């Protein structure tokens, strides 16, 4: 029986990806630029991130790929907001998580007759499920 572990499949998948990238140059350029853009969050400071973003947008525009050129324009338009992350490194992940919990509760609450009960359920979202012993 062949070894189907992740490490055994990886080289085959990697080779298939490389072959696909060779066949489609636009796909290859888009793939590498996408992977490169992730590095913006790894820059040491705001100035380095600004230079990185400027360089990435320049390369995206030079690629000749319309979607990447549009994305470069969008990123340039959102430049201030993107770079502000270096001033205050916060994320909206907790807020998004709470919003998703509220949406789920609304779906589950279909048919509640008492709106006040629903509001109480919303307040209860933040209560701890486990009390510390102490």
The first five atom37 places (N, CA, C, CB, O) and aatype in JSON, in Angstrom:
{
  "aatype": [20, 20, 20, 20, 20, 20, 20, 20, 20, 20, 20, 20, 20, 20, 20, 20, 20, 20, 20, 20, 20, 20, 20, 20, 20, 20, 20, 20, 20, 20, 20, 20, 20, 20, 20, 20, 20, 20, 20, 20, 20, 20, 20, 20, 20, 20, 20, 20, 20, 20, 20, 20, 20, 20, 20, 20, 20, 20, 20, 20, 20, 20, 20, 20, 20, 20, 20, 20, 20, 20, 20, 20, 20, 20, 20, 20, 20, 20, 20, 20, 20, 20, 20, 20, 20, 20, 20, 20, 20, 20, 20, 20, 20, 20, 20, 20, 20, 20, 20, 20, 20, 20, 20, 20, 20, 20, 20, 20, 20, 20, 20, 20, 20, 20, 20, 20, 20, 20, 20, 20, 20, 20, 20, 20, 20, 20, 20, 20, 20, 20, 20, 20, 20, 20],
  "atom_mask": [
    [1, 1, 1, 1, 1],
    [1, 1, 1, 1, 1],
    [1, 1, 1, 1, 1],
    [1, 1, 1, 1, 1],
    [1, 1, 1, 1, 1],
    [1, 1, 1, 1, 1],
    [1, 1, 1, 1, 1],
    [1, 1, 1, 1, 1],
    [1, 1, 1, 1, 1],
    [1, 1, 1, 1, 1],
    [1, 1, 1, 1, 1],
    [1, 1, 1, 1, 1],
    [1, 1, 1, 1, 1],
    [1, 1, 1, 1, 1],
    [1, 1, 1, 1, 1],
    [1, 1, 1, 1, 1],
    [1, 1, 1, 1, 1],
    [1, 1, 1, 1, 1],
    [1, 1, 1, 1, 1],
    [1, 1, 1, 1, 1],
    [1, 1, 1, 1, 1],
    [1, 1, 1, 1, 1],
    [1, 1, 1, 1, 1],
    [1, 1, 1, 1, 1],
    [1, 1, 1, 1, 1],
    [1, 1, 1, 1, 1],
    [1, 1, 1, 1, 1],
    [1, 1, 1, 1, 1],
    [1, 1, 1, 1, 1],
    [1, 1, 1, 1, 1],
    [1, 1, 1, 1, 1],
    [1, 1, 1, 1, 1],
    [1, 1, 1, 1, 1],
    [1, 1, 1, 1, 1],
    [1, 1, 1, 1, 1],
    [1, 1, 1, 1, 1],
    [1, 1, 1, 1, 1],
    [1, 1, 1, 1, 1],
    [1, 1, 1, 1, 1],
    [1, 1, 1, 1, 1],
    [1, 1, 1, 1, 1],
    [1, 1, 1, 1, 1],
    [1, 1, 1, 1, 1],
    [1, 1, 1, 1, 1],
    [1, 1, 1, 1, 1],
    [1, 1, 1, 1, 1],
    [1, 1, 1, 1, 1],
    [1, 1, 1, 1, 1],
    [1, 1, 1, 1, 1],
    [1, 1, 1, 1, 1],
    [1, 1, 1, 1, 1],
    [1, 1, 1, 1, 1],
    [1, 1, 1, 1, 1],
    [1, 1, 1, 1, 1],
    [1, 1, 1, 1, 1],
    [1, 1, 1, 1, 1],
    [1, 1, 1, 1, 1],
    [1, 1, 1, 1, 1],
    [1, 1, 1, 1, 1],
    [1, 1, 1, 1, 1],
    [1, 1, 1, 1, 1],
    [1, 1, 1, 1, 1],
    [1, 1, 1, 1, 1],
    [1, 1, 1, 1, 1],
    [1, 1, 1, 1, 1],
    [1, 1, 1, 1, 1],
    [1, 1, 1, 1, 1],
    [1, 1, 1, 1, 1],
    [1, 1, 1, 1, 1],
    [1, 1, 1, 1, 1],
    [1, 1, 1, 1, 1],
    [1, 1, 1, 1, 1],
    [1, 1, 1, 1, 1],
    [1, 1, 1, 1, 1],
    [1, 1, 1, 1, 1],
    [1, 1, 1, 1, 1],
    [1, 1, 1, 1, 1],
    [1, 1, 1, 1, 1],
    [1, 1, 1, 1, 1],
    [1, 1, 1, 1, 1],
    [1, 1, 1, 1, 1],
    [1, 1, 1, 1, 1],
    [1, 1, 1, 1, 1],
    [1, 1, 1, 1, 1],
    [1, 1, 1, 1, 1],
    [1, 1, 1, 1, 1],
    [1, 1, 1, 1, 1],
    [1, 1, 1, 1, 1],
    [1, 1, 1, 1, 1],
    [1, 1, 1, 1, 1],
    [1, 1, 1, 1, 1],
    [1, 1, 1, 1, 1],
    [1, 1, 1, 1, 1],
    [1, 1, 1, 1, 1],
    [1, 1, 1, 1, 1],
    [1, 1, 1, 1, 1],
    [1, 1, 1, 1, 1],
    [1, 1, 1, 1, 1],
    [1, 1, 1, 1, 1],
    [1, 1, 1, 1, 1],
    [1, 1, 1, 1, 1],
    [1, 1, 1, 1, 1],
    [1, 1, 1, 1, 1],
    [1, 1, 1, 1, 1],
    [1, 1, 1, 1, 1],
    [1, 1, 1, 1, 1],
    [1, 1, 1, 1, 1],
    [1, 1, 1, 1, 1],
    [1, 1, 1, 1, 1],
    [1, 1, 1, 1, 1],
    [1, 1, 1, 1, 1],
    [1, 1, 1, 1, 1],
    [1, 1, 1, 1, 1],
    [1, 1, 1, 1, 1],
    [1, 1, 1, 1, 1],
    [1, 1, 1, 1, 1],
    [1, 1, 1, 1, 1],
    [1, 1, 1, 1, 1],
    [1, 1, 1, 1, 1],
    [1, 1, 1, 1, 1],
    [1, 1, 1, 1, 1],
    [1, 1, 1, 1, 1],
    [1, 1, 1, 1, 1],
    [1, 1, 1, 1, 1],
    [1, 1, 1, 1, 1],
    [1, 1, 1, 1, 1],
    [1, 1, 1, 1, 1],
    [1, 1, 1, 1, 1],
    [1, 1, 1, 1, 1],
    [1, 1, 1, 1, 1],
    [1, 1, 1, 1, 1],
    [1, 1, 1, 1, 1],
    [1, 1, 1, 1, 1],
    [1, 1, 1, 1, 1]
  ],
  "atom_positions": [
    [[0.86, -1.18, 0.0], [0.0, 0.0, 0.0], [0.9, 1.24, 0.0], [-0.98, 0.0, 1.24], [1.84, 1.31, 0.8]],
    [[0.64, 2.22, -0.88], [1.51, 3.41, -0.95], [1.33, 4.31, 0.26], [1.21, 4.2, -2.22], [0.28, 4.33, 0.91]],
    [[2.39, 5.05, 0.56], [2.37, 5.99, 1.68], [1.64, 7.25, 1.23], [3.82, 6.33, 2.19], [2.12, 7.95, 0.33]],
    [[0.49, 7.57, 1.85], [-0.3, 8.74, 1.47], [-0.16, 9.87, 2.48], [-1.76, 8.35, 1.33], [-1.0, 10.78, 2.52]],
    [[0.88, 9.83, 3.28], [1.08, 10.89, 4.26], [1.37, 12.21, 3.55], [2.23, 10.54, 5.23], [1.72, 12.22, 2.37]],
    [[1.22, 13.29, 4.26], [1.41, 14.62, 3.68], [2.82, 14.76, 3.09], [1.17, 15.7, 4.74], [2.98, 15.32, 2.01]],
    [[3.81, 14.27, 3.81], [5.18, 14.43, 3.32], [5.41, 13.65, 2.03], [6.17, 13.98, 4.38], [6.21, 14.05, 1.19]],
    [[4.69, 12.53, 1.86], [4.85, 11.74, 0.65], [4.14, 12.4, -0.53], [4.31, 10.32, 0.86], [4.62, 12.3, -1.66]],
    [[3.0, 13.07, -0.3], [2.25, 13.72, -1.37], [2.85, 15.05, -1.77], [0.81, 13.92, -0.95], [2.73, 15.46, -2.93]],
    [[3.49, 15.72, -0.86], [3.96, 17.09, -1.08], [4.82, 17.24, -2.32], [4.74, 17.56, 0.11], [4.52, 18.12, -3.13]],
    [[5.87, 16.44, -2.52], [6.69, 16.65, -3.72], [5.88, 16.56, -5.0], [7.82, 15.63, -3.76], [6.11, 17.34, -5.93]],
    [[4.94, 15.62, -5.07], [4.12, 15.47, -6.26], [3.26, 16.71, -6.48], [3.22, 14.21, -6.13], [3.18, 17.21, -7.6]],
    [[2.63, 17.22, -5.43], [1.81, 18.42, -5.54], [2.65, 19.64, -5.91], [1.06, 18.68, -4.24], [2.23, 20.48, -6.69]],
    [[3.84, 19.71, -5.34], [4.73, 20.83, -5.64], [5.13, 20.79, -7.12], [5.99, 20.79, -4.73], [5.16, 21.82, -7.79]],
    [[5.45, 19.6, -7.61], [5.83, 19.46, -9.03], [4.66, 19.83, -9.94], [6.3, 18.02, -9.32], [4.86, 20.46, -10.98]],
    [[3.45, 19.43, -9.56], [2.27, 19.77, -10.36], [2.05, 21.27, -10.38], [1.03, 19.06, -9.81], [1.7, 21.83, -11.42]],
    [[2.25, 21.93, -9.25], [2.11, 23.39, -9.19], [3.14, 24.05, -10.09], [2.27, 23.89, -7.74], [2.81, 24.96, -10.85]],
    [[4.37, 23.6, -10.02], [5.42, 24.19, -10.85], [5.11, 24.02, -12.33], [6.78, 23.56, -10.53], [5.33, 24.93, -13.13]],
    [[4.6, 22.86, -12.71], [4.24, 22.61, -14.1], [3.1, 23.53, -14.54], [3.83, 21.13, -14.29], [3.15, 24.08, -15.64]],
    [[2.09, 23.7, -13.69], [0.98, 24.59, -14.01], [1.47, 26.03, -14.15], [-0.11, 24.51, -12.92], [1.01, 26.76, -15.03]],
    [[2.39, 26.44, -13.29], [2.91, 27.8, -13.36], [3.73, 28.02, -14.63], [3.77, 28.1, -12.13], [3.72, 29.11, -15.19]],
    [[4.42, 26.98, -15.08], [5.19, 27.1, -16.33], [4.25, 27.26, -17.53], [6.09, 25.86, -16.53], [4.55, 28.01, -18.46]],
    [[3.12, 26.54, -17.49], [2.19, 26.57, -18.61], [1.45, 27.9, -18.72], [1.19, 25.45, -18.49], [1.03, 28.29, -19.81]],
    [[1.28, 28.59, -17.62], [0.5, 29.81, -17.61], [1.31, 30.9, -16.92], [-0.87, 29.6, -16.91], [1.3, 31.01, -15.7]],
    [[1.99, 31.7, -17.7], [2.87, 32.72, -17.15], [2.12, 33.74, -16.3], [3.61, 33.42, -18.26], [2.63, 34.19, -15.28]],
    [[0.92, 34.13, -16.72], [0.13, 35.09, -15.95], [-0.21, 34.53, -14.58], [-1.14, 35.46, -16.7], [-0.15, 35.25, -13.58]],
    [[-0.58, 33.25, -14.54], [-0.88, 32.6, -13.27], [0.36, 32.59, -12.38], [-1.39, 31.16, -13.5], [0.27, 32.83, -11.18]],
    [[1.49, 32.32, -12.98], [2.74, 32.28, -12.24], [3.06, 33.64, -11.62], [3.89, 31.83, -13.16], [3.4, 33.73, -10.44]],
    [[2.94, 34.68, -12.41], [3.21, 36.03, -11.91], [2.25, 36.38, -10.78], [3.09, 37.08, -13.06], [2.67, 36.88, -9.73]],
    [[0.96, 36.11, -10.99], [-0.04, 36.41, -9.96], [0.23, 35.63, -8.68], [-1.46, 36.11, -10.48], [0.12, 36.17, -7.58]],
    [[0.59, 34.36, -8.82], [0.85, 33.52, -7.66], [2.03, 34.06, -6.84], [1.14, 32.07, -8.1], [1.94, 34.18, -5.62]],
    [[3.11, 34.37, -7.51], [4.29, 34.85, -6.79], [4.07, 36.23, -6.19], [5.5, 34.87, -7.72], [4.56, 36.51, -5.09]],
    [[3.36, 37.1, -6.89], [3.05, 38.41, -6.31], [2.13, 38.28, -5.1], [2.41, 39.33, -7.36], [2.3, 39.0, -4.11]],
    [[1.16, 37.37, -5.18], [0.27, 37.15, -4.03], [1.07, 36.69, -2.82], [-0.82, 36.11, -4.38], [0.9, 37.2, -1.72]],
    [[1.94, 35.73, -3.04], [2.75, 35.22, -1.93], [3.68, 36.31, -1.39], [3.57, 34.0, -2.38], [3.9, 36.4, -0.18]],
    [[4.21, 37.13, -2.27], [5.12, 38.19, -1.85], [4.39, 39.26, -1.04], [5.78, 38.82, -3.08], [4.96, 39.81, -0.1]],
    [[3.14, 39.56, -1.39], [2.4, 40.61, -0.7], [2.2, 40.29, 0.78], [1.05, 40.82, -1.36], [2.1, 41.2, 1.6]],
    [[2.14, 39.02, 1.12], [1.98, 38.63, 2.53], [3.12, 39.16, 3.41], [1.91, 37.1, 2.65], [2.96, 39.32, 4.62]],
    [[4.24, 39.44, 2.81], [5.4, 39.89, 3.58], [5.26, 41.33, 4.08], [6.64, 39.77, 2.74], [6.1, 41.79, 4.86]],
    [[4.24, 42.03, 3.64], [4.09, 43.42, 4.11], [3.96, 43.47, 5.62], [2.87, 44.09, 3.45], [4.43, 44.42, 6.25]],
    [[3.34, 42.46, 6.22], [3.14, 42.44, 7.68], [4.4, 42.04, 8.43], [2.01, 41.49, 8.04], [4.43, 42.12, 9.66]],
    [[5.41, 41.62, 7.72], [6.66, 41.2, 8.36], [7.73, 42.29, 8.34], [7.19, 39.97, 7.67], [8.86, 42.07, 8.79]],
    [[7.4, 43.47, 7.83], [8.36, 44.56, 7.78], [8.59, 45.09, 9.19], [7.87, 45.69, 6.84], [7.7, 45.02, 10.04]],
    [[9.77, 45.62, 9.43], [10.15, 46.07, 10.77], [9.45, 47.35, 11.21], [11.63, 46.26, 10.83], [9.2, 47.55, 12.4]],
    [[9.15, 48.23, 10.26], [8.52, 49.5, 10.64], [7.67, 50.03, 9.49], [9.59, 50.53, 11.04], [7.62, 49.46, 8.4]],
    [[7.02, 51.15, 9.78], [6.08, 51.74, 8.81], [6.79, 52.17, 7.52], [5.37, 52.93, 9.43], [6.25, 51.96, 6.43]],
    [[7.96, 52.76, 7.62], [8.67, 53.21, 6.43], [9.06, 52.04, 5.52], [9.92, 53.98, 6.82], [8.92, 52.13, 4.3]],
    [[9.55, 50.96, 6.12], [9.89, 49.79, 5.32], [8.64, 49.21, 4.66], [10.58, 48.72, 6.19], [8.69, 48.78, 3.51]],
    [[7.53, 49.2, 5.4], [6.28, 48.69, 4.84], [5.81, 49.59, 3.69], [5.18, 48.6, 5.93], [5.32, 49.09, 2.67]],
    [[5.96, 50.9, 3.85], [5.56, 51.83, 2.78], [6.4, 51.58, 1.53], [5.73, 53.3, 3.25], [5.86, 51.56, 0.42]],
    [[7.69, 51.4, 1.7], [8.57, 51.11, 0.56], [8.21, 49.77, -0.08], [10.05, 51.11, 0.99], [8.19, 49.63, -1.3]],
    [[7.93, 48.78, 0.76], [7.55, 47.46, 0.26], [6.26, 47.55, -0.55], [7.39, 46.46, 1.42], [6.17, 46.99, -1.64]],
    [[5.26, 48.26, -0.01], [3.98, 48.4, -0.69], [4.14, 49.13, -2.02], [2.99, 49.14, 0.2], [3.56, 48.72, -3.03]],
    [[4.92, 50.18, -2.02], [5.18, 50.94, -3.26], [5.83, 50.04, -4.3], [6.07, 52.18, -2.97], [5.44, 50.05, -5.47]],
    [[6.83, 49.26, -3.88], [7.53, 48.36, -4.8], [6.59, 47.27, -5.32], [8.76, 47.72, -4.1], [6.61, 46.94, -6.51]],
    [[5.76, 46.72, -4.43], [4.83, 45.68, -4.85], [3.86, 46.22, -5.88], [4.07, 45.1, -3.64], [3.6, 45.57, -6.89]],
    [[3.31, 47.4, -5.63], [2.36, 48.01, -6.56], [3.02, 48.31, -7.91], [1.77, 49.3, -5.97], [2.41, 48.16, -8.96]],
    [[4.26, 48.74, -7.87], [5.01, 49.01, -9.11], [5.15, 47.72, -9.91], [6.42, 49.6, -8.79], [4.94, 47.72, -11.13]],
    [[5.51, 46.62, -9.23], [5.67, 45.33, -9.93], [4.33, 44.81, -10.44], [6.31, 44.29, -9.0], [4.26, 44.23, -11.53]],
    [[3.26, 45.01, -9.68], [1.93, 44.56, -10.11], [1.49, 45.32, -11.36], [0.89, 44.74, -8.98], [0.93, 44.73, -12.29]],
    [[1.73, 46.63, -11.38], [1.37, 47.42, -12.56], [2.21, 47.02, -13.77], [1.54, 48.92, -12.27], [1.71, 46.97, -14.89]],
    [[3.48, 46.73, -13.54], [4.39, 46.34, -14.63], [4.08, 44.94, -15.17], [5.84, 46.4, -14.16], [4.53, 44.59, -16.26]],
    [[3.33, 44.15, -14.42], [3.03, 42.78, -14.85], [2.17, 42.75, -16.1], [2.33, 42.03, -13.73], [2.21, 41.78, -16.86]],
    [[1.39, 43.8, -16.32], [0.5, 43.82, -17.47], [-0.8, 43.05, -17.24], [1.2, 43.26, -18.65], [-1.62, 42.96, -18.15]],
    [[-0.99, 42.51, -16.05], [-2.2, 41.76, -15.73], [-3.21, 42.73, -15.13], [-1.89, 40.57, -14.74], [-2.96, 43.32, -14.08]],
    [[-4.34, 42.88, -15.8], [-5.33, 43.9, -15.43], [-5.79, 43.76, -13.97], [-6.53, 43.82, -16.36], [-5.91, 44.76, -13.27]],
    [[-6.05, 42.53, -13.52], [-6.54, 42.33, -12.15], [-5.5, 42.79, -11.14], [-6.89, 40.84, -11.92], [-5.84, 43.41, -10.13]],
    [[-4.24, 42.51, -11.39], [-3.18, 42.95, -10.48], [-3.02, 44.46, -10.52], [-1.85, 42.27, -10.84], [-2.74, 45.08, -9.49]],
    [[-3.19, 45.05, -11.7], [-3.11, 46.5, -11.8], [-4.24, 47.17, -11.01], [-3.15, 46.94, -13.28], [-4.03, 48.18, -10.34]],
    [[-5.43, 46.6, -11.1], [-6.57, 47.11, -10.34], [-6.31, 46.96, -8.84], [-7.87, 46.38, -10.73], [-6.6, 47.86, -8.06]],
    [[-5.76, 45.81, -8.46], [-5.47, 45.59, -7.04], [-4.42, 46.58, -6.55], [-4.99, 44.15, -6.8], [-4.52, 47.1, -5.43]],
    [[-3.41, 46.85, -7.37], [-2.38, 47.82, -6.99], [-3.02, 49.19, -6.76], [-1.28, 47.92, -8.09], [-2.67, 49.89, -5.81]],
    [[-3.96, 49.57, -7.62], [-4.65, 50.86, -7.44], [-5.46, 50.87, -6.15], [-5.56, 51.15, -8.63], [-5.49, 51.87, -5.44]],
    [[-6.12, 49.75, -5.85], [-6.9, 49.65, -4.61], [-6.0, 49.76, -3.39], [-7.68, 48.33, -4.58], [-6.31, 50.47, -2.45]],
    [[-4.88, 49.04, -3.42], [-3.95, 49.09, -2.29], [-3.37, 50.48, -2.1], [-2.81, 48.08, -2.5], [-3.21, 50.95, -0.97]],
    [[-3.06, 51.15, -3.2], [-2.56, 52.52, -3.1], [-3.62, 53.43, -2.49], [-2.13, 53.05, -4.49], [-3.3, 54.32, -1.71]],
    [[-4.87, 53.21, -2.84], [-5.95, 54.01, -2.27], [-6.14, 53.75, -0.79], [-7.24, 53.72, -3.0], [-6.53, 54.65, -0.04]],
    [[-5.87, 52.53, -0.36], [-6.01, 52.15, 1.05], [-4.68, 52.2, 1.8], [-6.6, 50.75, 1.16], [-4.57, 51.69, 2.91]],
    [[-3.7, 52.8, 1.21], [-2.34, 52.85, 1.74], [-2.27, 53.34, 3.19], [-1.48, 53.74, 0.88], [-1.6, 52.73, 4.02]],
    [[-2.95, 54.41, 3.48], [-2.91, 54.98, 4.84], [-3.43, 53.99, 5.86], [-3.73, 56.28, 4.9], [-2.81, 53.79, 6.9]],
    [[-4.57, 53.37, 5.56], [-5.14, 52.39, 6.48], [-4.25, 51.17, 6.67], [-6.51, 51.96, 5.99], [-4.11, 50.66, 7.78]],
    [[-3.65, 50.72, 5.59], [-2.75, 49.56, 5.67], [-1.54, 49.89, 6.53], [-2.3, 49.11, 4.27], [-1.16, 49.1, 7.39]],
    [[-0.95, 51.04, 6.29], [0.27, 51.41, 7.01], [-0.02, 51.82, 8.45], [0.98, 52.54, 6.29], [0.88, 51.78, 9.29]],
    [[-1.25, 52.22, 8.75], [-1.59, 52.58, 10.13], [-1.47, 51.38, 11.07], [-3.01, 53.13, 10.19], [-1.33, 51.55, 12.29]],
    [[-1.51, 50.19, 10.52], [-1.33, 48.98, 11.34], [0.02, 49.04, 12.08], [-1.41, 47.7, 10.46], [0.16, 48.5, 13.17]],
    [[1.0, 49.69, 11.48], [2.32, 49.79, 12.11], [2.33, 50.8, 13.27], [3.37, 50.2, 11.07], [3.25, 50.78, 14.09]],
    [[1.33, 51.66, 13.33], [1.23, 52.58, 14.46], [0.52, 51.92, 15.63], [0.49, 53.86, 14.06], [0.92, 52.08, 16.78]],
    [[-0.52, 51.18, 15.34], [-1.31, 50.52, 16.38], [-1.65, 49.13, 15.86], [-2.62, 51.33, 16.74], [-2.58, 48.96, 15.07]],
    [[-0.91, 48.14, 16.31], [-1.06, 46.78, 15.79], [-2.25, 46.08, 16.44], [0.22, 45.96, 16.02], [-2.11, 45.27, 17.36]],
    [[-3.41, 46.43, 15.94], [-4.63, 45.78, 16.44], [-5.33, 45.1, 15.27], [-5.58, 46.83, 17.14], [-5.08, 45.4, 14.11]],
    [[-6.2, 44.19, 15.62], [-6.94, 43.44, 14.62], [-8.43, 43.5, 14.96], [-6.44, 41.97, 14.54], [-8.8, 43.64, 16.12]],
    [[-9.25, 43.39, 13.95], [-10.69, 43.37, 14.16], [-11.21, 41.94, 14.32], [-11.41, 44.06, 13.01], [-12.42, 41.72, 14.34]],
    [[-10.31, 40.97, 14.44], [-10.73, 39.56, 14.56], [-11.7, 39.33, 15.71], [-9.52, 38.69, 14.75], [-12.71, 38.66, 15.5]],
    [[-11.45, 39.84, 16.93], [-12.42, 39.6, 18.01], [-13.8, 40.18, 17.69], [-11.91, 40.2, 19.31], [-14.82, 39.57, 17.99]],
    [[-13.82, 41.36, 17.09], [-15.09, 41.98, 16.72], [-15.82, 41.15, 15.68], [-14.87, 43.4, 16.2], [-17.03, 40.94, 15.78]],
    [[-15.09, 40.66, 14.68], [-15.7, 39.82, 13.64], [-16.25, 38.54, 14.25], [-14.68, 39.5, 12.54], [-17.32, 38.07, 13.86]],
    [[-15.52, 37.97, 15.21], [-16.0, 36.76, 15.88], [-17.3, 37.0, 16.62], [-14.95, 36.25, 16.85], [-18.22, 36.18, 16.55]],
    [[-17.39, 38.13, 17.32], [-18.62, 38.48, 18.03], [-19.77, 38.7, 17.05], [-18.41, 39.74, 18.9], [-20.89, 38.24, 17.29]],
    [[-19.49, 39.38, 15.95], [-20.54, 39.6, 14.94], [-21.04, 38.27, 14.38], [-20.0, 40.48, 13.8], [-22.24, 38.12, 14.15]],
    [[-20.14, 37.32, 14.17], [-20.57, 36.02, 13.66], [-21.43, 35.27, 14.69], [-19.35, 35.17, 13.3], [-22.38, 34.59, 14.32]],
    [[-21.08, 35.41, 15.98], [-21.91, 34.79, 17.02], [-23.31, 35.39, 17.03], [-21.25, 34.96, 18.41], [-24.3, 34.68, 17.17]],
    [[-23.38, 36.71, 16.87], [-24.68, 37.39, 16.86], [-25.51, 36.93, 15.65], [-24.5, 38.93, 16.83], [-26.71, 36.68, 15.79]],
    [[-24.88, 36.82, 14.48], [-25.61, 36.36, 13.3], [-26.14, 34.95, 13.5], [-24.7, 36.4, 12.06], [-27.27, 34.64, 13.11]],
    [[-25.32, 34.09, 14.11], [-25.76, 32.72, 14.37], [-26.94, 32.72, 15.33], [-24.6, 31.88, 14.95], [-27.91, 31.99, 15.12]],
    [[-26.86, 33.54, 16.38], [-27.97, 33.61, 17.33], [-29.24, 34.11, 16.66], [-27.61, 34.53, 18.5], [-30.33, 33.63, 16.96]],
    [[-29.12, 35.08, 15.75], [-30.3, 35.59, 15.06], [-30.96, 34.49, 14.24], [-29.92, 36.77, 14.16], [-32.19, 34.39, 14.2]],
    [[-30.14, 33.67, 13.58], [-30.71, 32.56, 12.81], [-31.41, 31.56, 13.73], [-29.61, 31.86, 12.0], [-32.49, 31.06, 13.41]],
    [[-30.78, 31.27, 14.87], [-31.34, 30.31, 15.81], [-32.56, 30.89, 16.53], [-30.29, 29.88, 16.83], [-33.43, 30.15, 16.99]],
    [[-32.63, 32.21, 16.62], [-33.68, 32.87, 17.39], [-34.94, 33.1, 16.56], [-33.18, 34.17, 17.93], [-35.88, 33.72, 17.04]],
    [[-34.95, 32.61, 15.36], [-36.12, 32.82, 14.51], [-37.37, 32.34, 15.24], [-35.95, 32.07, 13.15], [-37.47, 31.17, 15.63]],
    [[-38.31, 33.23, 15.43], [-39.54, 32.88, 16.1], [-39.61, 33.31, 17.56], [-39.75, 31.42, 16.02], [-40.63, 33.1, 18.21]],
    [[-38.52, 33.91, 18.11], [-38.61, 34.42, 19.48], [-39.72, 35.48, 19.51], [-37.23, 35.03, 19.97], [-39.77, 36.36, 18.65]],
    [[-40.57, 35.39, 20.48], [-41.65, 36.36, 20.59], [-41.23, 37.57, 21.41], [-42.88, 35.72, 21.2], [-41.81, 38.65, 21.29]],
    [[-40.24, 37.38, 22.23], [-39.85, 38.43, 23.17], [-38.49, 38.99, 22.75], [-39.8, 37.88, 24.62], [-37.47, 38.32, 22.89]],
    [[-38.49, 40.23, 22.25], [-37.25, 40.87, 21.81], [-36.3, 41.1, 22.99], [-37.55, 42.19, 21.11], [-35.08, 41.06, 22.82]],
    [[-36.85, 41.35, 24.16], [-36.01, 41.56, 25.34], [-35.21, 40.3, 25.67], [-36.88, 41.98, 26.55], [-34.06, 40.38, 26.1]],
    [[-35.83, 39.13, 25.47], [-35.14, 37.86, 25.71], [-33.94, 37.73, 24.77], [-36.11, 36.66, 25.51], [-32.87, 37.27, 25.17]],
    [[-34.14, 38.14, 23.52], [-33.04, 38.1, 22.56], [-31.9, 39.01, 23.0], [-33.53, 38.51, 21.16], [-30.73, 38.64, 22.9]],
    [[-32.23, 40.2, 23.49], [-31.2, 41.13, 23.98], [-30.45, 40.53, 25.16], [-31.84, 42.48, 24.38], [-29.23, 40.68, 25.26]],
    [[-31.16, 39.87, 26.05], [-30.5, 39.21, 27.19], [-29.55, 38.12, 26.71], [-31.53, 38.62, 28.16], [-28.47, 37.94, 27.28]],
    [[-29.95, 37.39, 25.68], [-29.08, 36.35, 25.11], [-27.81, 36.98, 24.52], [-29.85, 35.55, 24.02], [-26.73, 36.41, 24.61]],
    [[-27.96, 38.16, 23.92], [-26.79, 38.85, 23.38], [-25.81, 39.24, 24.49], [-27.22, 40.09, 22.59], [-24.6, 39.07, 24.35]],
    [[-26.35, 39.76, 25.59], [-25.49, 40.12, 26.72], [-24.79, 38.89, 27.28], [-26.3, 40.82, 27.82], [-23.66, 38.97, 27.75]],
    [[-25.46, 37.76, 27.24], [-24.91, 36.53, 27.8], [-23.77, 35.96, 26.95], [-26.01, 35.48, 27.95], [-23.05, 35.07, 27.41]],
    [[-23.6, 36.45, 25.73], [-22.5, 35.97, 24.88], [-21.15, 36.13, 25.56], [-22.49, 36.72, 23.56], [-20.24, 35.32, 25.35]],
    [[-21.02, 37.16, 26.37], [-19.72, 37.49, 26.94], [-19.5, 36.88, 28.32], [-19.56, 38.96, 27.02], [-18.43, 37.07, 28.9]],
    [[-20.47, 36.17, 28.85], [-20.29, 35.55, 30.14], [-19.4, 34.33, 30.01], [-21.64, 35.17, 30.76], [-19.45, 33.61, 29.01]],
    [[-18.59, 34.1, 31.0], [-17.69, 32.95, 30.98], [-18.49, 31.66, 31.17], [-16.6, 33.08, 32.07], [-19.41, 31.61, 31.99]],
    [[-18.13, 30.64, 30.4], [-18.8, 29.35, 30.53], [-18.26, 28.56, 31.72], [-18.65, 28.54, 29.25], [-18.95, 27.71, 32.28]],
    [[-17.02, 28.86, 32.09], [-16.4, 28.13, 33.19], [-15.96, 29.11, 34.25], [-15.2, 27.28, 32.68], [-15.29, 30.09, 33.95]],
    [[-16.32, 28.87, 35.47], [-15.93, 29.75, 36.57], [-14.62, 29.23, 37.15], [-17.05, 29.83, 37.68], [-14.42, 28.02, 37.31]],
    [[-13.74, 30.16, 37.47], [-12.48, 29.77, 38.09], [-12.71, 29.43, 39.57], [-11.44, 30.91, 37.96], [-13.48, 30.1, 40.26]],
    [[-12.07, 28.41, 40.01], [-12.18, 28.0, 41.41], [-11.1, 28.75, 42.18], [-12.04, 26.43, 41.59], [-9.93, 28.74, 41.79]],
    [[-11.48, 29.39, 43.23], [-10.44, 30.11, 43.93], [-10.87, 30.75, 45.2], [-9.88, 31.11, 43.07], [-10.06, 31.38, 45.87]]
  ]
}
